[in-house]
């Protein structure tokens, strides 16, 4: 009889422990900690609660929000974003390689140099 009571008690405890709701995480606290650790000038990608995805630079921290300068084609005023609006933050490295414009200019320079070299060889061979 004792074994049966122990089994029922163990089963009841198991059901009760699984039935208790898990406490919801306060994501604002998590993102507040991460966002406050970012220094001004840090390049970041943000996903906001309204579905907005934007890249830019952290400018400053103001109480329960931080000031963010989005990278856009046209200049815009800095955004003040509450920590509770942030869904995710991804810090970007400053040296992610060369920009496309830099690559184009290097290609043009190499092509022009090669053209001048071939022209110089052709002129020298003609005389």
DSSP file (Angstrom, degrees, kcal/mol; ACC not computed):
  #  RESIDUE AA STRUCTURE BP1 BP2  ACC     N-H-->O    O-->H-N    N-H-->O    O-->H-N    TCO  KAPPA ALPHA  PHI   PSI    X-CA   Y-CA   Z-CA
    1    1 A X     >        0   0    0      0, 0.0     4,-1.8     0, 0.0     5,-0.2   0.000 360.0 360.0 360.0 -37.9    0.0    0.0    0.0
    2    2 A X  H  >  +     0   0    0      1,-0.2     4,-2.3     2,-0.2     5,-0.2   0.875 360.0  53.1 -61.4 -39.5    2.9    2.4    0.8
    3    3 A X  H  > S+     0   0    0      1,-0.2     4,-2.3     2,-0.2    -1,-0.2   0.889 107.4  51.7 -65.3 -39.5    4.4    1.9   -2.7
    4    4 A X  H  > S+     0   0    0      2,-0.2     4,-2.2     1,-0.2    -1,-0.2   0.899 109.9  48.4 -65.3 -40.7    1.1    2.8   -4.3
    5    5 A X  H  X S+     0   0    0     -4,-1.8     4,-2.6     2,-0.2    -2,-0.2   0.911 111.3  50.7 -65.8 -42.3    0.8    6.0   -2.3
    6    6 A X  H  X S+     0   0    0     -4,-2.3     4,-2.5     2,-0.2    -2,-0.2   0.899 110.1  50.0 -62.4 -40.9    4.3    7.0   -3.1
    7    7 A X  H  X S+     0   0    0     -4,-2.3     4,-2.4     2,-0.2    -1,-0.2   0.917 112.0  47.3 -63.8 -43.1    3.7    6.4   -6.8
    8    8 A X  H  X S+     0   0    0     -4,-2.2     4,-2.5     2,-0.2    -2,-0.2   0.899 113.0  48.8 -65.3 -40.7    0.5    8.6   -6.7
    9    9 A X  H  X S+     0   0    0     -4,-2.6     4,-2.5     2,-0.2    -2,-0.2   0.912 111.8  49.0 -64.9 -42.6    2.3   11.3   -4.8
   10   10 A X  H  X S+     0   0    0     -4,-2.5     4,-2.1     2,-0.2    -2,-0.2   0.909 112.7  48.1 -64.1 -41.5    5.2   11.3   -7.3
   11   11 A X  H  X S+     0   0    0     -4,-2.4     4,-2.4     2,-0.2    -2,-0.2   0.905 111.5  49.7 -64.6 -41.7    2.8   11.4  -10.2
   12   12 A X  H  X S+     0   0    0     -4,-2.5     4,-2.5     1,-0.2    -2,-0.2   0.907 111.1  49.2 -64.7 -41.6    0.9   14.3   -8.6
   13   13 A X  H  X S+     0   0    0     -4,-2.5     4,-2.3     2,-0.2    -1,-0.2   0.887 111.0  50.4 -64.2 -38.6    4.1   16.3   -8.0
   14   14 A X  H  X S+     0   0    0     -4,-2.1     4,-1.8     2,-0.2    -2,-0.2   0.927 111.8  46.7 -64.7 -45.2    5.2   15.7  -11.6
   15   15 A X  H  X S+     0   0    0     -4,-2.4     4,-1.7     1,-0.2    -2,-0.2   0.910 113.6  49.0 -64.0 -42.7    1.8   16.9  -13.0
   16   16 A X  H  X S+     0   0    0     -4,-2.5     4,-1.1     1,-0.2    -1,-0.2   0.887 110.0  50.8 -65.1 -39.5    1.9   20.0  -10.7
   17   17 A X  H  < S+     0   0    0     -4,-2.3    -1,-0.2     1,-0.2    -2,-0.2   0.861 114.4  43.8 -69.0 -33.0    5.4   20.9  -11.6
   18   18 A X  H  < S+     0   0    0     -4,-1.8    -1,-0.2     1,-0.2    -2,-0.2   0.765 109.5  57.5 -79.6 -25.2    4.6   20.7  -15.3
   19   19 A X  H  < S+     0   0    0     -4,-1.7     2,-0.2    -5,-0.2    -2,-0.2   0.691  82.2  99.4 -80.0 -18.4    1.3   22.6  -14.9
   20   20 A X  S  < S-     0   0    0     -4,-1.1     2,-0.1    -3,-0.1    -4,-0.0  -0.512  81.8-115.7 -71.1 132.0    2.9   25.6  -13.4
   21   21 A X        -     0   0    0     -2,-0.2     2,-0.2     1,-0.1    -1,-0.1  -0.414  25.9-117.5 -69.7 141.1    3.4   28.4  -16.0
   22   22 A X        -     0   0    0     -2,-0.1     2,-0.2     1,-0.1    -1,-0.1  -0.535  34.5-106.0 -74.1 142.1    6.9   29.4  -16.8
   23   23 A X        -     0   0    0     -2,-0.2     2,-0.2     1,-0.1    -1,-0.1  -0.516  36.2-117.3 -72.2 134.6    7.7   33.0  -15.9
   24   24 A X        -     0   0    0     -2,-0.2     2,-0.2     1,-0.1    -1,-0.1  -0.463  28.6-115.7 -72.1 140.5    7.9   35.1  -19.0
   25   25 A X        -     0   0    0     -2,-0.2     2,-1.2     1,-0.1     3,-0.1  -0.517  16.3-129.0 -76.2 143.3   11.3   36.7  -19.7
   26   26 A X    >>  -     0   0    0     -2,-0.2     4,-1.3     1,-0.2     3,-0.8  -0.776  25.6-175.3 -91.5  94.9   11.5   40.4  -19.5
   27   27 A X  H 3> S+     0   0    0     -2,-1.2     4,-2.8     1,-0.3     5,-0.3   0.773  77.5  66.7 -66.4 -25.3   13.3   41.0  -22.9
   28   28 A X  H 3> S+     0   0    0      1,-0.2     4,-2.1     2,-0.2    -1,-0.3   0.891 101.3  48.9 -62.0 -37.9   13.6   44.7  -22.2
   29   29 A X  H <> S+     0   0    0     -3,-0.8     4,-2.1     2,-0.2    -1,-0.2   0.912 111.5  49.6 -67.2 -41.8   16.0   43.9  -19.3
   30   30 A X  H  X S+     0   0    0     -4,-1.3     4,-1.8     1,-0.2    -2,-0.2   0.940 115.8  41.3 -62.0 -48.0   18.0   41.7  -21.6
   31   31 A X  H  X S+     0   0    0     -4,-2.8     4,-3.2     1,-0.2     5,-0.3   0.812 110.3  59.0 -72.8 -28.6   18.3   44.2  -24.4
   32   32 A X  H  X S+     0   0    0     -4,-2.1     4,-2.5    -5,-0.3    -1,-0.2   0.936 106.7  47.7 -62.6 -45.1   18.9   47.0  -21.9
   33   33 A X  H  X S+     0   0    0     -4,-2.1     4,-1.0     2,-0.2    -2,-0.2   0.930 117.2  41.6 -61.4 -46.6   22.0   45.3  -20.5
   34   34 A X  H  X S+     0   0    0     -4,-1.8     4,-0.6     2,-0.2     3,-0.4   0.929 115.6  48.9 -68.3 -45.1   23.3   44.6  -24.0
   35   35 A X  H >< S+     0   0    0     -4,-3.2     3,-0.9     1,-0.2    -2,-0.2   0.878 109.5  52.4 -65.4 -37.4   22.4   48.0  -25.4
   36   36 A X  H 3< S+     0   0    0     -4,-2.5    -1,-0.2    -5,-0.3    -2,-0.2   0.770 103.2  58.9 -69.5 -24.0   24.0   49.8  -22.5
   37   37 A X  H 3< S+     0   0    0     -4,-1.0     2,-0.4    -3,-0.4    -1,-0.2   0.660  85.7  96.6 -78.3 -14.2   27.2   47.9  -22.9
   38   38 A X  S << S-     0   0    0     -3,-0.9     2,-0.2    -4,-0.6     3,-0.1  -0.611  73.5-135.7 -77.6 130.8   27.5   49.3  -26.5
   39   39 A X    >   -     0   0    0     -2,-0.4     3,-2.0     1,-0.1    19,-0.3  -0.521  32.4 -88.2 -82.2 151.7   29.8   52.3  -26.7
   40   40 A X  T 3  S+     0   0    0      1,-0.3    19,-0.2    -2,-0.2    -1,-0.1  -0.378 117.7  36.3 -57.1 135.5   28.8   55.4  -28.7
   41   41 A X  T 3  S+     0   0    0     17,-3.6    -1,-0.3     1,-0.4     2,-0.2   0.279  82.8 139.0 100.2  -8.2   30.1   54.9  -32.2
   42   42 A X    <   -     0   0    0     -3,-2.0    16,-2.4    16,-0.2     2,-0.5  -0.492  51.8-130.9 -70.8 136.3   29.3   51.2  -32.3
   43   43 A X  E     +A   57   0A   0     49,-0.5    49,-2.9    14,-0.2     2,-0.3  -0.777  38.1 169.1 -88.5 128.3   27.8   49.9  -35.6
   44   44 A X  E     -AB  56  91A   0     12,-2.5    12,-2.2    -2,-0.5     2,-0.4  -0.935  34.6-137.5-138.3 159.0   24.7   47.7  -35.0
   45   45 A X  E     -AB  55  90A   0     45,-2.5    45,-2.3    -2,-0.3     2,-0.4  -0.976  27.7-161.0-112.1 132.6   21.8   46.1  -36.7
   46   46 A X  E     -AB  54  89A   0      8,-3.2     8,-2.2    -2,-0.4     2,-0.5  -0.928  16.3-163.8-117.9 139.0   18.5   46.4  -34.9
   47   47 A X  E     -AB  53  88A   0     41,-2.3    40,-3.2    -2,-0.4    41,-1.7  -0.993  23.3-158.0-113.0 121.2   15.3   44.4  -35.3
   48   48 A X  E >   - B   0  86A   0      4,-2.8     3,-1.9    -2,-0.5    38,-0.2  -0.550  29.0-108.3 -99.9 164.8   12.4   46.3  -33.6
   49   49 A X  T 3  S+     0   0    0     36,-2.8    37,-0.1     1,-0.3    -1,-0.1   0.769 116.8  59.5 -62.8 -27.8    9.1   45.0  -32.3
   50   50 A X  T 3  S-     0   0    0     35,-0.2    -1,-0.3     2,-0.1    35,-0.0   0.410 124.2-100.3 -83.5   4.5    7.2   46.6  -35.2
   51   51 A X  S <  S+     0   0    0     -3,-1.9     2,-0.2     1,-0.3    -2,-0.1   0.414  74.1 145.8  95.7  -1.1    9.2   44.5  -37.7
   52   52 A X        -     0   0    0     -5,-0.0    -4,-2.8     2,-0.0     2,-0.5  -0.515  30.4-164.8 -72.8 133.8   11.6   47.3  -38.7
   53   53 A X  E     +A   47   0A   0     -2,-0.2     2,-0.3    -6,-0.2    -6,-0.2  -0.989  20.5 162.1-118.7 123.2   15.2   46.1  -39.5
   54   54 A X  E     -A   46   0A   0     -8,-2.2    -8,-3.2    -2,-0.5     2,-0.3  -0.996  28.3-147.5-146.1 146.1   17.7   48.9  -39.6
   55   55 A X  E     +A   45   0A   0     16,-0.4    16,-3.3    -2,-0.3     2,-0.3  -0.813  41.0 111.1-107.4 153.3   21.5   49.4  -39.5
   56   56 A X  E     -AC  44  70A   0    -12,-2.2   -12,-2.5    -2,-0.3     2,-0.4  -0.978  56.5 -63.1 174.0-159.7   23.3   52.3  -37.9
   57   57 A X  E     -AC  43  69A   0     12,-2.3    12,-3.0    -2,-0.3     2,-0.4  -0.936  35.2-123.7-123.5 137.4   25.4   53.8  -35.2
   58   58 A X  E     + C   0  68A   0    -16,-2.4   -17,-3.6    -2,-0.4    10,-0.2  -0.661  29.7 175.9 -76.2 129.3   24.8   54.1  -31.5
   59   59 A X  E     -     0   0A   0      8,-2.9     2,-0.3    -2,-0.4     9,-0.2   0.831  54.0 -32.7-102.5 -45.0   25.1   57.8  -30.4
   60   60 A X  E     - C   0  67A   0      7,-1.2     7,-2.5   -21,-0.1     2,-0.4  -0.966  51.1-109.4-164.9 173.8   24.3   57.9  -26.7
   61   61 A X  E     - C   0  66A   0     -2,-0.3     2,-0.4     5,-0.3     5,-0.3  -0.974  23.8-175.3-119.7 134.5   22.2   56.4  -23.9
   62   62 A X  E >   - C   0  65A   0      3,-3.2     3,-1.7    -2,-0.4     2,-0.3  -0.826  52.0 -79.6-131.7  92.8   19.3   58.3  -22.3
   63   63 A X  T 3  S+     0   0    0     -2,-0.4    -1,-0.1     1,-0.3     0, 0.0  -0.323 117.9   4.8  58.1-110.9   17.6   56.6  -19.3
   64   64 A X  T 3  S+     0   0    0     -2,-0.3    19,-1.9    -3,-0.1    20,-0.3   0.186 133.0  40.4 -93.9  15.6   15.3   54.0  -20.7
   65   65 A X  E <   -CD  62  82A   0     -3,-1.7    -3,-3.2    17,-0.2     2,-0.3  -0.957  69.4-133.9-150.8 169.1   16.2   54.4  -24.3
   66   66 A X  E     -CD  61  81A   0     15,-2.1    15,-2.6    -2,-0.3     2,-0.5  -0.942  21.9-116.1-130.0 157.3   19.2   55.0  -26.5
   67   67 A X  E     -CD  60  80A   0     -7,-2.5    -8,-2.9    -2,-0.3    -7,-1.2  -0.780  34.8-175.5 -95.1 129.6   19.9   57.4  -29.3
   68   68 A X  E     -CD  58  79A   0     11,-3.2    11,-3.5    -2,-0.5     2,-0.7  -0.982  19.9-151.0-131.6 131.9   20.5   55.7  -32.7
   69   69 A X  E     -C   57   0A   0    -12,-3.0   -12,-2.3    -2,-0.4     9,-0.1  -0.892  23.6-143.2-104.9 105.9   21.6   57.2  -36.0
   70   70 A X  E     -C   56   0A   0     -2,-0.7     2,-0.9     7,-0.3     6,-0.3  -0.373  12.7-123.3 -70.5 145.8   20.2   55.0  -38.8
   71   71 A X        +     0   0    0    -16,-3.3   -16,-0.4     4,-0.1     2,-0.3  -0.799  50.0 156.1 -88.9 107.2   22.2   54.4  -41.9
   72   72 A X        -     0   0    0     -2,-0.9     4,-0.1     1,-0.1   -18,-0.0  -0.846  56.6-112.0-129.9 165.5   20.0   55.6  -44.8
   73   73 A X  S    S+     0   0    0     -2,-0.3     2,-0.4     1,-0.1    -1,-0.1   0.907 109.6  40.0 -64.0 -42.2   20.4   56.9  -48.3
   74   74 A X  S    S-     0   0    0     -3,-0.0    -1,-0.1     1,-0.0    -2,-0.1  -0.884 103.0-101.6-106.8 140.0   19.2   60.3  -47.2
   75   75 A X        -     0   0    0     -2,-0.4     2,-0.3    -4,-0.1    -4,-0.1  -0.332  44.0-176.6 -61.6 137.7   20.2   61.8  -43.8
   76   76 A X        -     0   0    0     -6,-0.3     3,-0.1    -4,-0.1     2,-0.1  -0.884  32.9 -90.1-129.5 162.8   17.5   61.5  -41.1
   77   77 A X        -     0   0    0     -2,-0.3    -7,-0.3     1,-0.1    -1,-0.0  -0.407  57.0 -89.8 -68.3 148.2   17.3   62.8  -37.5
   78   78 A X        -     0   0    0     -9,-0.1     2,-0.3    -2,-0.1    -9,-0.2  -0.274  42.7-126.2 -58.7 145.5   18.6   60.4  -34.9
   79   79 A X  E     -D   68   0A   0    -11,-3.5   -11,-3.2    -3,-0.1     2,-0.6  -0.697   7.2-146.6 -93.4 145.8   16.1   57.9  -33.5
   80   80 A X  E     -D   67   0A   0     -2,-0.3     2,-0.5   -13,-0.2   -13,-0.2  -0.962  24.3-169.2-110.4 112.6   15.4   57.5  -29.8
   81   81 A X  E     -D   66   0A   0    -15,-2.6   -15,-2.1    -2,-0.6     2,-0.1  -0.895  17.4-133.6-112.9 125.4   14.5   53.9  -29.2
   82   82 A X  E >   -D   65   0A   0     -2,-0.5     3,-1.4   -17,-0.2     4,-0.4  -0.473  20.4-126.5 -70.0 144.8   13.0   52.4  -26.0
   83   83 A X  G >  S+     0   0    0    -19,-1.9     3,-1.1     1,-0.3    -1,-0.1   0.815 109.1  63.4 -62.7 -28.8   14.7   49.3  -24.9
   84   84 A X  G 3  S+     0   0    0    -20,-0.3    -1,-0.3     1,-0.2   -56,-0.1   0.695  96.5  58.9 -69.9 -17.5   11.3   47.6  -24.7
   85   85 A X  G <  S+     0   0    0     -3,-1.4   -36,-2.8   -57,-0.1     2,-0.4   0.603  83.6 101.0 -84.2 -11.9   11.0   48.0  -28.5
   86   86 A X  E <   +B   48   0A   0     -3,-1.1   -38,-0.2    -4,-0.4   -55,-0.1  -0.603  39.6 174.3 -83.2 128.1   14.1   46.1  -29.3
   87   87 A X  E    S-     0   0A   0    -40,-3.2     2,-0.3    -2,-0.4   -39,-0.2   0.774  71.8  -8.9 -96.4 -37.0   13.7   42.5  -30.5
   88   88 A X  E     -B   47   0A   0    -41,-1.7   -41,-2.3     2,-0.0     2,-0.4  -0.981  54.5-155.1-159.3 153.3   17.4   41.8  -31.3
   89   89 A X  E     -B   46   0A   0     -2,-0.3     2,-0.4   -43,-0.2   -43,-0.2  -0.994   7.8-173.6-129.0 135.0   20.7   43.6  -31.6
   90   90 A X  E     -B   45   0A   0    -45,-2.3   -45,-2.5    -2,-0.4     2,-0.4  -0.968  17.6-143.0-130.6 117.0   23.7   42.5  -33.7
   91   91 A X  E     -B   44   0A   0     -2,-0.4     2,-0.3   -47,-0.2   -47,-0.3  -0.632  16.9-149.8 -81.4 132.6   26.9   44.4  -33.4
   92   92 A X        -     0   0    0    -49,-2.9   -49,-0.5    -2,-0.4     2,-0.2  -0.715  13.8-118.0-100.5 151.6   28.8   44.8  -36.6
   93   93 A X        -     0   0    0     -2,-0.3     3,-0.4     1,-0.1    -1,-0.0  -0.590  14.4-133.2 -84.8 150.4   32.6   45.0  -37.0
   94   94 A X  S    S+     0   0    0      1,-0.2     2,-0.9    -2,-0.2    -1,-0.1   0.816  99.4  57.5 -72.9 -29.9   34.1   48.1  -38.5
   95   95 A X        +     0   0    0      1,-0.2    -1,-0.2     3,-0.0     3,-0.1  -0.539  57.2 144.7-104.2  68.7   36.4   46.2  -40.8
   96   96 A X  S    S-     0   0    0     -2,-0.9    -1,-0.2    -3,-0.4     2,-0.1   0.079  71.2 -85.5 -88.9  24.2   33.9   44.1  -42.8
   97   97 A X        -     0   0    0     -3,-0.0    -1,-0.3     2,-0.0     2,-0.1  -0.449  68.8 -33.3 103.0-177.9   36.0   44.4  -46.0
   98   98 A X        -     0   0    0     -2,-0.1     2,-0.1    -3,-0.1    -3,-0.0  -0.442  61.0-113.0 -78.6 151.5   36.3   47.0  -48.7
   99   99 A X     >  -     0   0    0     -2,-0.1     4,-1.7     1,-0.1     3,-0.3  -0.443  29.0-111.6 -75.1 157.0   33.3   49.0  -49.9
  100  100 A X  H  > S+     0   0    0      1,-0.2     4,-2.1     2,-0.2     5,-0.2   0.874 117.6  55.8 -59.6 -37.6   32.1   48.3  -53.4
  101  101 A X  H  > S+     0   0    0      1,-0.2     4,-2.3     2,-0.2    -1,-0.2   0.877 105.3  52.0 -62.9 -37.4   33.2   51.8  -54.5
  102  102 A X  H  > S+     0   0    0     -3,-0.3     4,-2.1     1,-0.2    -1,-0.2   0.906 108.9  50.3 -64.8 -41.7   36.7   51.1  -53.4
  103  103 A X  H  X S+     0   0    0     -4,-1.7     4,-2.2     2,-0.2    -2,-0.2   0.897 110.0  50.4 -63.4 -40.5   36.8   47.9  -55.4
  104  104 A X  H  X S+     0   0    0     -4,-2.1     4,-2.5     2,-0.2    -2,-0.2   0.930 110.3  49.3 -63.8 -45.6   35.6   49.7  -58.5
  105  105 A X  H  X S+     0   0    0     -4,-2.3     4,-2.4     1,-0.2    -2,-0.2   0.879 110.3  50.5 -64.0 -37.8   38.3   52.4  -58.1
  106  106 A X  H  X S+     0   0    0     -4,-2.1     4,-2.5     2,-0.2    -1,-0.2   0.921 110.8  49.9 -63.8 -43.2   41.0   49.8  -57.7
  107  107 A X  H  X S+     0   0    0     -4,-2.2     4,-2.4     2,-0.2    -2,-0.2   0.904 111.3  48.1 -62.1 -42.2   39.8   48.0  -60.8
  108  108 A X  H  X S+     0   0    0     -4,-2.5     4,-2.7     2,-0.2     5,-0.2   0.913 112.2  49.9 -64.8 -42.2   39.8   51.2  -62.8
  109  109 A X  H  X S+     0   0    0     -4,-2.4     4,-2.4     2,-0.2    -2,-0.2   0.913 112.2  46.5 -63.1 -43.5   43.3   52.1  -61.6
  110  110 A X  H  X S+     0   0    0     -4,-2.5     4,-2.4     2,-0.2    -1,-0.2   0.917 113.7  49.2 -64.9 -42.8   44.7   48.7  -62.5
  111  111 A X  H  X S+     0   0    0     -4,-2.4     4,-2.2    -5,-0.2    -2,-0.2   0.913 112.3  47.3 -63.1 -43.1   43.0   48.8  -65.9
  112  112 A X  H  X S+     0   0    0     -4,-2.7     4,-2.3     2,-0.2    -1,-0.2   0.909 112.4  50.0 -65.4 -41.5   44.4   52.3  -66.7
  113  113 A X  H  X S+     0   0    0     -4,-2.4     4,-2.2    -5,-0.2    -2,-0.2   0.906 111.2  48.6 -62.7 -41.6   47.9   51.3  -65.5
  114  114 A X  H  X S+     0   0    0     -4,-2.4     4,-2.5     2,-0.2    -1,-0.2   0.896 110.3  51.5 -65.4 -40.5   47.8   48.2  -67.7
  115  115 A X  H  X S+     0   0    0     -4,-2.2     4,-2.3     2,-0.2    -2,-0.2   0.907 110.7  48.2 -62.8 -42.9   46.6   50.2  -70.7
  116  116 A X  H  X S+     0   0    0     -4,-2.3     4,-2.5     2,-0.2    -2,-0.2   0.891 111.4  50.8 -64.8 -39.4   49.5   52.7  -70.2
  117  117 A X  H  X S+     0   0    0     -4,-2.2     4,-2.2     2,-0.2    -2,-0.2   0.926 111.7  46.1 -64.1 -45.4   52.0   49.9  -69.9
  118  118 A X  H  X S+     0   0    0     -4,-2.5     4,-2.3     2,-0.2    -2,-0.2   0.898 113.2  50.7 -64.6 -39.9   50.8   48.2  -73.1
  119  119 A X  H  X S+     0   0    0     -4,-2.3     4,-2.5     2,-0.2    -2,-0.2   0.912 110.0  49.7 -63.3 -42.4   50.8   51.6  -74.9
  120  120 A X  H  X S+     0   0    0     -4,-2.5     4,-2.3     2,-0.2    -2,-0.2   0.897 111.5  48.5 -64.0 -40.8   54.3   52.3  -73.7
  121  121 A X  H  X S+     0   0    0     -4,-2.2     4,-2.1     2,-0.2    -1,-0.2   0.902 111.9  49.6 -66.0 -40.9   55.5   48.9  -75.0
  122  122 A X  H  X S+     0   0    0     -4,-2.3     4,-1.6     2,-0.2    -2,-0.2   0.907 112.4  47.0 -65.3 -42.0   53.8   49.4  -78.4
  123  123 A X  H  X S+     0   0    0     -4,-2.5     4,-1.3     1,-0.2    -2,-0.2   0.897 113.0  49.4 -65.9 -40.7   55.4   52.9  -78.8
  124  124 A X  H  < S+     0   0    0     -4,-2.3    -2,-0.2     1,-0.2    -1,-0.2   0.865 111.4  49.2 -67.8 -35.1   58.8   51.5  -77.8
  125  125 A X  H  < S+     0   0    0     -4,-2.1    -1,-0.2     1,-0.2    -2,-0.2   0.814 106.9  56.1 -73.5 -28.9   58.5   48.6  -80.2
  126  126 A X  H  <        0   0    0     -4,-1.6    -1,-0.2     1,-0.2    -2,-0.2   0.818 360.0 360.0 -73.0 -30.7   57.5   51.0  -83.0
  127  127 A X     <        0   0    0     -4,-1.3    -1,-0.2    -5,-0.1    -2,-0.2   0.413 360.0 360.0 -98.7 360.0   60.7   53.1  -82.7
